[in-house]
Amino acid sequence: MTSSFDLAAIRKRFPALQRTAVDGRPVIHADAPGGTQVVADVIDAMSTYLRTSNANTHGTFVTSQETDALVARVRGQVAAFLGTDAEGVVFGPNMTTLTWHFARTLDDRLGPGDEIVCTQLDHDANVSPWLALAERTGATIRWVFLDPDTGRLDLETLEVGPRTRLVAFPRASNALGTVVDPEPFVTAARTVGALTFCDAVHAAPHVPLDRHALGIDALACSPYKFFGPHAGLLCADPDLLADLRPDKVRPAPDTGPDRWQTGTASFEAIAGVGAALGYIDDLGMETIASHEATLTRRFLDGVSALDHAVVHGPAEAGGRTPTFAVTIRDHSPEQVAKILGEKGIFVWSGHYYAVEPMRVLGLLDWGGAVRIGFVHYHGNEDVDRVLQALADLG
Ligand SMILES: Cc1ncc(COP(=O)(O)O)c(C=O)c1O
């Protein structure tokens, strides 16, 4: 832990972390990959917006002008956080809806014989929209395989050809915690003039993102995974967004990111996104990453001593987030999640929509795995309590 990292002060900023379990100890929200807890600044910003400035955009009166200013300001913050252009920031309800929306605009760019690259490491939100696009257009899918032993993509199977039109890949896996280097995907796509689409949902609270530096055409993420409200973000090259033709009502703007936002956005959520990004900016992604690395090492060291527990995914602390898919001998994942839940430790069980990874790992019929997901507001004590609860199952 770095000296600038004051965990107690950080935890005080999250009202939900003050909740206690039946034994009087704080509950452990280790369900972070399914949604993080919300920093108080976010709750305040959303409430303030609704109390003082609630209006639709582009009006002649002050609350509408304040809403316009809010949207513009938060687009700028998103642009800084994701290394993208403010003019290419589209707000939506969640990543999945935005990805389907984006995928539909590619219908007239693909045809029979064209190809889409998908990976076996992705959440289904970065798979199903492309399978449907392939079905609509007659394109075929080229899979990048997941190595079940390492929890990493087998880059030998990343193949593109002259008919590859799109390469979709994750920045990190919500199931195994694997962090993915975009470089090989972007390079392969570029050699054949294909578009790249990156699912940055799981990466966003853990890994610094920079769409420009990484050379990615479009990426999507969800603020509710980085301490903000339920919302989605699509960030793309503004020229690409201008070239595509999203469904829209006739009077809606014909230019800019508003053209992509069907109907009225949740401005209170946008206010919350701004506050979440302000919080992250104060703390710094490097500080977050260095604290999380400590948690990762501690969990991996501890769990390796448990004969009855298996961690699926990268065994090493580098190149991964503190998200762990675990199975426990003689206990179904659901049973484990229930037992931990009764102790005030909240974890997911199942496949968490990461259907392909769970299939490759052979875990689908077994009920998936228990997913234990930490973020920077967890401490060593949380890791140790989770490890003790797993040890008790032996
Ligand atoms: C890696 C990943 N991609 C996509 C999604 C879907 O995000 P949303 O709920 O914003 O549609 C999730 C949600 O869990 C996720 O973890």
The ligand as a Gaussian input file, in Angstrom:
#p B3LYP/6-31G(d) Opt

LIG

0 1
 C      -17.031000      -7.211000     -18.872000
 C      -18.460000      -6.767000     -18.957000
 N      -18.930000      -6.385000     -20.142000
 C      -20.194000      -5.959000     -20.299000
 C      -21.059000      -5.923000     -19.237000
 C      -22.454000      -5.418000     -19.449000
 O      -22.541000      -4.138000     -18.903000
 P      -23.937000      -3.428000     -18.698000
 O      -24.565000      -4.016000     -17.500000
 O      -23.581000      -1.974000     -18.521000
 O      -24.729000      -3.644000     -19.930000
 C      -20.622000      -6.345000     -17.980000
 C      -21.559000      -6.371000     -16.833000
 O      -21.385000      -7.120000     -15.907000
 C      -19.285000      -6.757000     -17.830000
 O      -18.794000      -7.141000     -16.648000

